[in-house]
């Protein structure tokens, strides 16, 4: 019977992951802050919380039960997707409409976009502002950038 119940440290670990996940969702503006009663968004804090969970995953790899590993992995995957989604929303609302590439090609298919000679002096294939800012927090195997 005692083998069927998770031990205290396993419950504490699951509680830690769930608590950090909930904090990240609040920081992403997906959940109401219980202290203020408001939905608040702080992408910098969300990124730090997601990176903390990623570090936890990295440092505990091979030492977790299947349930613990699954919960941590799923929590990270969901948070990373939500982070990128929120970062894109922020970028779209802060970037003037005429500068967004999708504004110019919204009604025309990609093949009928404006000719290359009428575009600004950016070289073909250069990254645009629309894709440069929405970077997901660290993923497994990725080294953190020194900028920041």
Backbone torsions as a table, in degrees:
resi	resn	phi	psi	omega
1	UNK	NA	-41.0	-178.9
2	UNK	-64.7	-27.0	-179.6
3	UNK	-71.2	-24.0	-178.7
4	UNK	-74.9	-24.4	-178.9
5	UNK	-91.6	135.4	176.4
6	UNK	-67.2	148.4	178.8
7	UNK	-76.1	168.7	-175.5
8	UNK	-59.0	-41.8	-178.2
9	UNK	-65.9	-34.5	177.3
10	UNK	-66.2	-42.7	177.8
11	UNK	-64.2	-39.9	178.0
12	UNK	-65.3	-38.9	178.2
13	UNK	-63.7	-47.2	179.2
14	UNK	-61.8	-38.6	178.0
15	UNK	-65.6	-39.1	177.9
16	UNK	-62.6	-47.9	-179.9
17	UNK	-62.5	-45.5	-179.7
18	UNK	-63.8	-40.7	179.5
19	UNK	-65.5	-43.5	177.6
20	UNK	-66.5	-37.7	177.2
21	UNK	-62.8	-44.2	178.8
22	UNK	-63.8	-41.5	178.0
23	UNK	-61.0	-42.7	179.3
24	UNK	-63.8	-41.4	178.0
25	UNK	-62.7	-37.7	175.8
26	UNK	-64.9	-43.0	-179.3
27	UNK	-67.0	-28.3	176.8
28	UNK	-79.4	-7.4	-178.9
29	UNK	81.4	20.2	-179.3
30	UNK	-93.5	-19.9	179.5
31	UNK	-129.5	152.1	177.6
32	UNK	-73.3	138.6	174.4
33	UNK	-74.0	119.2	-175.8
34	UNK	-67.7	-21.8	-179.8
35	UNK	-79.9	-37.9	-177.3
36	UNK	-100.7	-18.9	-176.6
37	UNK	74.8	10.9	-177.8
38	UNK	-116.1	157.7	172.1
39	UNK	-92.3	116.6	-176.8
40	UNK	-121.7	149.8	-179.4
41	UNK	-126.6	129.3	176.9
42	UNK	-141.4	92.0	-174.5
43	UNK	-66.2	-30.4	177.5
44	UNK	-64.1	-44.9	178.1
45	UNK	-67.3	-38.6	178.0
46	UNK	-61.5	-43.5	180.0
47	UNK	-62.3	-42.5	178.8
48	UNK	-62.7	-40.3	179.6
49	UNK	-67.5	-42.2	178.3
50	UNK	-65.0	-40.6	177.3
51	UNK	-64.7	-33.1	176.5
52	UNK	-64.8	-44.3	176.9
53	UNK	-64.0	-37.3	178.4
54	UNK	-65.5	-39.8	177.5
55	UNK	-65.4	-40.3	177.7
56	UNK	-61.4	-43.1	177.7
57	UNK	-62.2	-44.5	-179.0
58	UNK	-64.5	-44.1	-175.8
59	UNK	-75.7	-20.0	-178.8
60	UNK	-105.7	1.7	-177.5
61	UNK	-54.5	129.9	-179.9
62	UNK	89.2	-8.6	-178.2
63	UNK	-115.1	8.2	-177.1
64	UNK	-107.5	152.9	172.5
65	UNK	-71.3	168.8	179.1
66	UNK	-61.3	-41.9	179.3
67	UNK	-63.8	-43.5	179.7
68	UNK	-63.5	-45.2	-179.7
69	UNK	-63.9	-41.4	179.3
70	UNK	-64.4	-46.7	179.8
71	UNK	-60.4	-46.9	-178.7
72	UNK	-64.0	-44.9	-179.9
73	UNK	-63.9	-44.2	179.8
74	UNK	-67.6	-40.3	178.8
75	UNK	-60.8	-46.3	179.1
76	UNK	-62.8	-44.1	-179.1
77	UNK	-61.4	-45.8	-179.9
78	UNK	-64.8	-42.2	-179.2
79	UNK	-66.8	-40.1	179.5
80	UNK	-63.4	-42.7	178.3
81	UNK	-63.6	-43.3	178.9
82	UNK	-66.2	-36.8	178.2
83	UNK	-62.0	-48.2	-179.7
84	UNK	-61.7	-41.6	178.8
85	UNK	-60.3	-46.4	-179.8
86	UNK	-68.5	-37.1	178.3
87	UNK	-64.6	-39.3	177.4
88	UNK	-65.2	-41.5	178.5
89	UNK	-60.7	-43.3	179.7
90	UNK	-63.2	-43.6	-179.3
91	UNK	-64.7	-40.3	-179.9
92	UNK	-66.3	-34.4	-178.1
93	UNK	-82.4	-21.5	-179.1
94	UNK	-95.5	-17.5	-178.5
95	UNK	-93.5	128.6	178.2
96	UNK	-57.7	143.8	-174.2
97	UNK	-57.9	-41.1	-176.8
98	UNK	-68.6	-15.8	178.9
99	UNK	-90.5	-16.0	-179.1
100	UNK	-76.5	127.6	179.4
101	UNK	-58.2	-35.9	-177.6
102	UNK	-69.2	-21.0	177.7
103	UNK	-69.4	-36.6	-178.3
104	UNK	-75.0	-29.8	-174.8
105	UNK	-112.9	17.1	-175.0
106	UNK	-61.6	-36.7	-177.2
107	UNK	-100.3	-18.7	-179.2
108	UNK	-101.5	141.9	175.6
109	UNK	-64.5	158.8	-176.6
110	UNK	-53.2	-35.6	-178.2
111	UNK	-68.0	-22.1	-178.3
112	UNK	-102.2	19.4	179.5
113	UNK	-65.8	168.3	-178.3
114	UNK	-55.0	143.8	178.9
115	UNK	-60.0	152.9	-176.3
116	UNK	-59.9	-35.7	-177.1
117	UNK	-69.7	-15.9	179.0
118	UNK	-95.3	-3.4	-179.8
119	UNK	-85.5	158.9	176.8
120	UNK	-57.8	172.4	-170.7
121	UNK	-72.2	17.0	177.3
122	UNK	-72.8	135.0	179.7
123	UNK	-66.7	154.2	178.5
124	UNK	-59.9	136.4	178.7
125	UNK	83.9	-1.7	179.4
126	UNK	-70.5	145.5	179.8
127	UNK	-65.1	142.3	179.4
128	UNK	-97.0	166.2	176.3
129	UNK	-62.9	-29.1	-176.1
130	UNK	-66.0	-26.7	-178.4
131	UNK	-110.6	-9.8	-174.0
132	UNK	-74.7	-26.7	-171.6
133	UNK	-97.4	-24.2	-174.6
134	UNK	-89.5	85.7	-179.1
135	UNK	-111.7	130.7	-179.9
136	UNK	-69.5	151.1	173.7
137	UNK	-57.2	165.6	-174.3
138	UNK	-44.2	140.0	173.5
139	UNK	-111.6	163.5	-178.0
140	UNK	-56.0	130.9	177.0
141	UNK	87.7	-7.8	-179.7
142	UNK	-92.2	135.9	177.5
143	UNK	-85.6	140.5	178.6
144	UNK	-67.8	146.4	179.4
145	UNK	-78.2	153.6	-179.2
146	UNK	-82.3	-13.3	177.3
147	UNK	-76.9	143.5	174.5
148	UNK	160.8	NA	NA
